[in-house]
Amino acid sequence: MGKKNTSYTASYKLKVISFTEQFGNHAVEREFGILKSSMRYWRKQKEVLRNTKIDSRAFRGPKAGKYRALEDELLTYFEELRNNGIAVTHDMLQLHARELAKSHNISDNEFKAS
């Protein structure tokens, strides 16, 4: 029978990272039963874990999108239309987002206007 997947809180991961920095990955595997590969991954995430809620068990990436400047421009476009009393549809935003992506030299394969 395979090993059951386990999730750990951010505070626990930080505690284990601290232990690793003192004693090394092999000691963590013996002491906590955590794979060295998981430990290496957690160490790469150290700064992100510090900025995460301590009881959080999962980090699913940044909440902001991949193209921050494009999102800001799209928001400005949306606000201008709404301030002028124009109804804004999902299709309008998608079309404008695609136009902005082209102006930012972002390929169609890379950008999904969802």
C-alpha positions in Angstrom: 0.0 0.0 0.0 1.3 3.5 -0.9 2.1 6.3 1.4 -0.8 8.6 2.2 -0.4 12.3 1.1 0.1 14.6 4.0 -0.3 18.4 4.1 1.5 20.7 6.4 0.9 24.2 7.7 3.1 27.1 6.7 4.3 27.4 10.3 5.3 23.7 10.4 7.2 24.0 7.1 9.1 27.0 8.5 9.9 25.1 11.6 11.3 22.2 9.5 13.2 24.7 7.3 14.8 26.2 10.4 15.8 22.7 11.6 17.2 21.9 8.1 19.4 25.0 8.1 20.9 23.8 11.4 21.2 20.1 10.8 20.8 19.4 7.0 18.3 17.6 4.8 19.3 14.1 5.9 18.6 14.9 9.5 15.2 16.3 8.6 14.3 13.1 6.8 15.2 11.0 9.8 13.7 13.4 12.4 10.4 14.4 10.7 10.0 11.7 8.0 9.9 14.4 5.2 11.4 13.6 1.9 14.5 15.6 0.9 12.9 16.6 -2.3 10.0 18.2 -0.4 12.5 19.9 1.9 14.3 21.4 -1.1 11.0 22.7 -2.5 10.0 24.2 0.8 13.3 25.9 1.1 12.8 27.5 -2.3 9.4 28.7 -1.0 10.8 30.1 2.3 10.0 33.8 1.6 6.6 33.0 0.3 5.8 30.8 3.3 6.8 33.7 5.6 4.3 35.9 3.9 1.5 33.3 4.1 -1.0 32.8 6.9 0.6 30.5 9.4 -2.2 28.0 9.4 -2.4 27.8 5.6 -1.8 24.3 4.3 -1.5 25.1 0.6 0.1 27.8 -1.5 -1.4 28.0 -4.9 0.6 30.8 -6.4 0.2 34.5 -6.5 -3.3 35.9 -6.4 -2.4 38.5 -9.0 -2.3 37.5 -12.7 0.8 36.9 -14.7 0.6 40.2 -16.6 0.2 42.9 -13.9 0.6 45.9 -16.3 -1.9 44.5 -18.7 -4.4 44.0 -15.9 -4.0 47.5 -14.7 -4.6 48.9 -18.2 -7.7 46.6 -18.5 -9.0 47.9 -15.1 -8.5 51.5 -16.3 -10.5 50.7 -19.5 -13.3 49.1 -17.5 -13.5 52.0 -15.0 -13.6 54.6 -17.9 -16.5 52.7 -19.6 -18.4 52.4 -16.3 -17.8 56.1 -15.4 -19.3 57.0 -18.8 -22.4 54.9 -18.1 -21.5 52.2 -20.6 -22.4 48.6 -19.8 -19.4 46.3 -19.9 -19.7 42.7 -21.0 -17.3 39.8 -20.5 -16.7 39.7 -24.3 -15.8 43.4 -24.4 -13.2 42.8 -21.7 -11.8 39.7 -23.4 -11.4 41.5 -26.7 -9.7 44.5 -25.2 -7.4 42.2 -23.1 -6.3 40.5 -26.3 -5.7 43.8 -28.0 -3.6 44.9 -25.0 -1.7 41.6 -25.1 -0.8 42.3 -28.7 0.4 45.8 -27.8 2.6 44.3 -25.1 4.0 41.7 -27.6 2.5 38.8 -25.7 1.8 35.8 -28.0 -1.6 34.2 -28.4 -0.2 30.9 -27.1 1.1 32.6 -24.0 -2.0 34.7 -23.1 -5.4 33.5 -22.2 -8.1 36.1 -21.9 -10.4 34.2 -19.7 
